[in-house]
Amino acid sequence: MAKPNYQFEKRQKDLAKKRKKEEKLQRKSMPKTDAAPEDASGEGEAQPNVDANPAPDQP
């Protein structure tokens, strides 16, 4: 029976951690640069879209 290659498993695990960490940093950095527009438009768009759709139908 073949011996398990622990170094390979560790390397793959470390690479996955690194990839996940980099993705998280990218997600965090995006809102920082566009924090005001995303917060204002992201929250603002969600509520008016819900409110705007029924409002034109009613009048």
N, C-alpha and C positions, 0 to 999 in steps of 0.2 A: 504494500500500500504506500502511496506517495505521502511525503511529509507536507503538512500545511505550510504555506509560504506566508508567515506572519508579517514580514516586511512589506509584501505587496498589499495585504489587507490594510495595514496601518497607513501606507501611502495613499491608497484609495480613499480611506476614511478622512485623512488629512486634506486631500484635494477637495472632497465634497464639502468639508467644513469651510475651507478657504473660499470656494465658489459661493456657498450660501452667505458667508460673511460679506463678500464683495457685492452680491446682489442686494443685501440689506443696506449696505452703505449707499449704493446707488439710489435705492428707494428713499432713503432718508435725505440725501442731498438734493433730490429733485424738488420736494416740497419746500426746502429751505430757500432755494433760489426763486421759486414761484409761490411762496407761501401766501402772500396777500391775494393774488389772483385766484389761486386754487381754492383757498378757504372761502373767499367771497363768491366766486363763480361756482365752485363745487357744491357748497351748501345752498347757495342762492339758486342755482339752476335746478337742483333736485326738487325743492319746494315749489318754485313757480311753475315748473313743468307739470307737477301734480295739480296745482291750483289752476294753472292756465288752461289745461285741457278741459276740465269741467266748466270753467267760467265761460268760454266761448259757446259751449253747447247750451247753457242755460239761457242767455239773453237772446 
